[in-house]
Amino acid sequence: MNPLYTIGHSTHAWEHFVQLLQAHKIEVLGDVRSQPYSRFTLQFNREALSGGLARVGIRYVFLGKELGARRAEPECFVNGKVEYDLVASTPAFKQGLERLRTGIAQYRVAIMCAEKDPLECHRTILVARHAKKFAEIFHILADGTLETHALAEARLLAESKLGESDLFASDEQRLKDAYAKRADAIAYRETTEPSSP
């Protein structure tokens, strides 16, 4: 399988972020943020990011419509919260995965979102979970080291307190439960404005 990398821009200085990408020979950065803007790290706003990457020879591709966590489709919400399993069943998400599959066959691709820790981000809990069917996934950590997706899943199980073998649940079921638990914790929730008196 071809590799697919993930990275979180976090609060990295621009130079450090570029170094992380270059260290792993990334040629294309797929932005999976639904809203590709940051109030605090302006260097990662879509236009600045795209231009900055172009200057260092890395192509920018926006994939937030297909693979983002804040969905436009009302059928992806249950009680005002995005349900990742529903997102994964949408035509747009499937199209986004196909774009990734095609892309990694030709280029070294990293998908990017905001969060530093891969387990706190939909790039892992939603996108990588499904992309692992056709890609070997590596998470680029803030210090430049790589975490394999298998190690990320082991950490997810441990942090979800589901790491121990269970006589009544298969390993596959425990992992599914761990993904569901983390998705519930991090999924986008609609906010309702308080009504005026």
C-alpha positions as CSV (number, residue, x, y, z in Angstrom):
1,M,0.0,0.0,0.0
2,N,1.1,3.6,-0.7
3,P,1.8,5.8,2.3
4,L,-0.5,8.6,3.5
5,Y,0.7,11.1,6.1
6,T,-1.3,13.3,8.5
7,I,-0.2,16.4,10.2
8,G,-1.7,19.0,12.5
9,H,-0.6,22.6,12.0
10,S,-1.1,23.4,15.7
11,T,0.7,26.6,16.7
12,H,3.8,25.8,14.7
13,A,6.0,28.6,13.3
14,W,5.8,28.5,9.6
15,E,9.4,27.5,9.2
16,H,9.0,24.5,11.5
17,F,5.8,23.4,9.7
18,V,7.6,23.5,6.4
19,Q,10.5,21.6,7.9
20,L,8.2,18.8,9.1
21,L,6.7,18.4,5.6
22,Q,10.1,18.5,3.9
23,A,11.6,16.0,6.3
24,H,9.1,13.5,5.1
25,K,9.3,14.6,1.5
26,I,5.7,15.7,1.3
27,E,4.7,16.8,-2.3
28,V,1.0,17.6,-1.8
29,L,-0.8,18.9,1.3
30,G,-4.5,18.0,1.5
31,D,-6.3,20.5,3.8
32,V,-9.2,18.6,5.4
33,R,-10.4,21.5,7.5
34,S,-14.0,22.4,6.7
35,Q,-13.2,26.0,7.3
36,P,-9.5,26.5,6.3
37,Y,-8.9,29.6,8.5
38,S,-7.4,30.2,11.9
39,R,-7.9,33.2,14.1
40,F,-4.6,32.7,15.9
41,T,-2.2,31.2,13.3
42,L,-2.8,33.4,10.3
43,Q,0.0,31.6,8.3
44,F,-2.4,28.6,8.1
45,N,-5.3,30.5,6.5
46,R,-6.1,29.0,3.1
47,E,-4.6,31.7,0.9
48,A,-1.5,32.2,3.0
49,L,-0.9,28.5,3.3
50,S,-1.4,27.8,-0.4
51,G,1.0,30.6,-1.4
52,G,3.6,29.7,1.2
53,L,3.6,26.1,0.2
54,A,3.9,27.0,-3.5
55,R,7.0,28.9,-2.7
56,V,8.7,25.8,-1.3
57,G,7.4,23.5,-4.1
58,I,4.5,21.8,-2.2
59,R,1.1,21.7,-3.8
60,Y,-2.0,22.7,-1.8
61,V,-5.3,20.9,-2.3
62,F,-8.5,21.8,-0.4
63,L,-10.4,18.7,0.6
64,G,-12.5,20.2,3.4
65,K,-15.8,19.9,1.5
66,E,-15.3,16.2,1.0
67,L,-13.4,15.2,4.1
68,G,-14.1,18.0,6.6
69,A,-15.7,17.4,10.0
70,R,-18.2,20.3,9.9
71,R,-20.7,19.0,7.4
72,A,-23.2,20.8,5.2
73,E,-25.4,17.7,4.9
74,P,-28.1,17.8,7.5
75,E,-28.3,14.0,7.5
76,C,-24.9,13.9,9.1
77,F,-26.3,15.5,12.3
78,V,-28.0,13.7,15.2
79,N,-29.3,16.1,18.0
80,G,-27.1,18.9,16.7
81,K,-23.8,16.8,16.6
82,V,-22.0,15.4,13.6
83,E,-22.0,11.6,13.6
84,Y,-18.8,10.3,11.9
85,D,-20.4,7.1,10.8
86,L,-23.0,9.1,8.9
87,V,-20.3,11.3,7.4
88,A,-18.4,8.2,6.1
89,S,-21.5,7.1,4.3
90,T,-22.0,10.3,2.3
91,P,-21.1,10.4,-1.5
92,A,-18.9,13.5,-0.8
93,F,-16.8,11.7,1.8
94,K,-16.4,8.6,-0.5
95,Q,-15.4,10.9,-3.3
96,G,-12.8,12.5,-1.0
97,L,-11.3,9.1,-0.1
98,E,-11.1,8.3,-3.8
99,R,-9.2,11.5,-4.4
100,L,-6.8,10.5,-1.7
101,R,-6.4,7.0,-3.2
102,T,-5.6,8.4,-6.6
103,G,-3.3,11.1,-5.2
104,I,-1.1,8.8,-3.1
105,A,-0.5,6.6,-6.1
106,Q,1.3,9.5,-7.7
107,Y,2.5,11.8,-4.9
108,R,3.7,11.8,-1.3
109,V,0.5,13.3,0.3
110,A,-0.1,14.5,3.8
111,I,-3.6,15.5,5.0
112,M,-3.7,18.4,7.4
113,C,-6.0,19.7,10.1
114,A,-5.4,21.9,13.1
115,E,-5.0,19.7,16.2
116,K,-1.5,18.8,17.3
117,D,-2.4,15.3,18.6
118,P,-3.7,13.0,15.9
119,L,-6.2,11.4,18.3
120,E,-7.8,14.7,19.0
121,C,-8.6,15.3,15.3
122,H,-11.0,14.0,12.8
123,R,-8.1,13.5,10.3
124,T,-7.4,10.3,12.4
125,I,-10.7,9.4,14.0
126,L,-12.7,9.8,10.7
127,V,-10.5,10.1,7.7
128,A,-7.5,7.8,8.5
129,R,-9.8,5.2,10.0
130,H,-11.3,4.7,6.5
131,A,-8.2,5.5,4.4
132,K,-6.3,2.7,6.2
133,K,-8.2,0.3,3.9
134,F,-6.0,1.5,1.0
135,A,-3.1,3.3,2.5
136,E,-0.3,2.8,5.0
137,I,-0.9,5.7,7.4
138,F,1.8,7.7,9.3
139,H,1.1,10.6,11.6
140,I,3.7,13.3,11.6
141,L,4.1,14.5,15.2
142,A,5.2,17.9,16.4
143,D,8.8,16.8,16.9
144,G,9.0,15.3,13.4
145,T,8.8,11.7,14.5
146,L,6.2,9.4,12.9
147,E,3.5,7.5,14.7
148,T,2.1,4.5,12.7
149,H,-1.6,4.3,12.6
150,A,-1.4,0.9,14.4
151,L,0.4,2.6,17.3
152,A,-2.2,5.5,17.2
153,E,-5.0,2.9,17.4
154,A,-3.2,1.2,20.3
155,R,-3.0,4.5,22.1
156,L,-6.6,5.2,21.3
157,L,-7.6,1.9,22.9
158,A,-5.5,2.6,26.0
159,E,-6.8,6.1,26.4
160,S,-10.4,4.9,26.0
161,K,-9.7,2.3,28.7
162,L,-10.5,-0.4,26.1
163,G,-7.0,-1.8,25.7
164,E,-7.4,-4.9,27.7
165,S,-8.6,-8.1,26.1
166,D,-12.3,-8.8,26.8
167,L,-13.9,-12.2,26.8
168,F,-17.1,-10.6,25.5
169,A,-15.8,-8.2,22.9
170,S,-13.6,-9.0,19.9
171,D,-10.5,-6.8,19.3
172,E,-12.3,-5.4,16.3
173,Q,-15.3,-4.4,18.4
174,R,-13.2,-2.8,21.1
175,L,-11.4,-0.7,18.5
176,K,-14.8,0.3,16.9
177,D,-16.0,1.3,20.4
178,A,-12.8,3.3,21.0
179,Y,-13.3,5.2,17.7
180,A,-17.0,5.8,18.6
181,K,-16.1,7.1,22.1
182,R,-13.4,9.5,20.7
183,A,-15.7,10.7,17.9
184,D,-18.4,11.5,20.4
185,A,-15.8,13.6,22.4
186,I,-14.4,15.6,19.5
187,A,-17.2,15.8,16.9
188,Y,-18.5,19.2,15.8
189,R,-21.6,20.4,17.6
190,E,-23.9,23.1,16.3
191,T,-24.2,26.0,18.7
192,T,-27.5,27.8,19.1
193,E,-27.5,31.4,19.8
194,P,-29.3,32.5,23.0
195,S,-32.6,34.1,22.1
196,S,-33.0,37.8,22.8
197,P,-35.3,38.8,25.7
